[in-house]
């Protein structure tokens, strides 16, 4: 599965320190490679709402919000952030 990052996700990533950014990037790559397995686990949850969005738990307090593009298998990362802030403005 290919990866794309939204402009907002890139801005979100820059708010983290280098160690956290490396961890987040590795976890997102792992998600892209193993989405079919992870979507049945507690690590990936489909969010309620108008559009099909998912939440991926990277670490205890870090979440990634993403969607899957229909025409091609592309994981589009929408937001990256701490658990308390990530759900604002969705």
MOLIN-V901071 format. One record per residue. N is the residue number from 1. SS is DSSP state (a for helix, b for strand, c for the rest). D_FIRST is the distance of its C-alpha to the first C-alpha in whole Angstrom. Layout:
n:N ss:SS d_first:D_FIRST
n:N ss:SS d_first:D_FIRST
This chain:
n:1 ss:c d_first:0
n:2 ss:b d_first:4
n:3 ss:b d_first:7
n:4 ss:b d_first:10
n:5 ss:b d_first:13
n:6 ss:c d_first:16
n:7 ss:a d_first:20
n:8 ss:a d_first:21
n:9 ss:a d_first:18
n:10 ss:a d_first:19
n:11 ss:a d_first:23
n:12 ss:a d_first:22
n:13 ss:a d_first:21
n:14 ss:a d_first:24
n:15 ss:c d_first:26
n:16 ss:c d_first:25
n:17 ss:c d_first:27
n:18 ss:a d_first:25
n:19 ss:a d_first:25
n:20 ss:a d_first:23
n:21 ss:a d_first:20
n:22 ss:a d_first:20
n:23 ss:a d_first:19
n:24 ss:a d_first:17
n:25 ss:a d_first:15
n:26 ss:a d_first:14
n:27 ss:a d_first:14
n:28 ss:a d_first:11
n:29 ss:a d_first:9
n:30 ss:a d_first:10
n:31 ss:a d_first:9
n:32 ss:a d_first:5
n:33 ss:a d_first:6
n:34 ss:c d_first:9
n:35 ss:a d_first:8
n:36 ss:a d_first:10
n:37 ss:a d_first:13
n:38 ss:a d_first:13
n:39 ss:c d_first:14
n:40 ss:c d_first:17
n:41 ss:c d_first:18
n:42 ss:c d_first:20
n:43 ss:c d_first:18
n:44 ss:b d_first:16
n:45 ss:b d_first:18
n:46 ss:b d_first:18
n:47 ss:b d_first:21
n:48 ss:c d_first:23
n:49 ss:c d_first:24
n:50 ss:c d_first:24
n:51 ss:c d_first:20
n:52 ss:c d_first:17
n:53 ss:b d_first:16
n:54 ss:b d_first:15
n:55 ss:b d_first:17
n:56 ss:b d_first:16
n:57 ss:b d_first:19
n:58 ss:b d_first:18
n:59 ss:b d_first:22
n:60 ss:c d_first:25
n:61 ss:c d_first:25
n:62 ss:b d_first:22
n:63 ss:b d_first:20
n:64 ss:b d_first:16
n:65 ss:b d_first:16
n:66 ss:b d_first:13
n:67 ss:b d_first:12
n:68 ss:b d_first:10
n:69 ss:b d_first:11
n:70 ss:c d_first:12
n:71 ss:c d_first:12
n:72 ss:c d_first:9
n:73 ss:c d_first:6
n:74 ss:b d_first:6
n:75 ss:b d_first:7
n:76 ss:b d_first:10
n:77 ss:b d_first:12
n:78 ss:b d_first:16
n:79 ss:b d_first:18
n:80 ss:b d_first:19
n:81 ss:b d_first:22
n:82 ss:b d_first:25
n:83 ss:c d_first:25
n:84 ss:c d_first:29
n:85 ss:c d_first:27
n:86 ss:c d_first:24
n:87 ss:c d_first:25
n:88 ss:c d_first:27
n:89 ss:c d_first:27
n:90 ss:c d_first:24
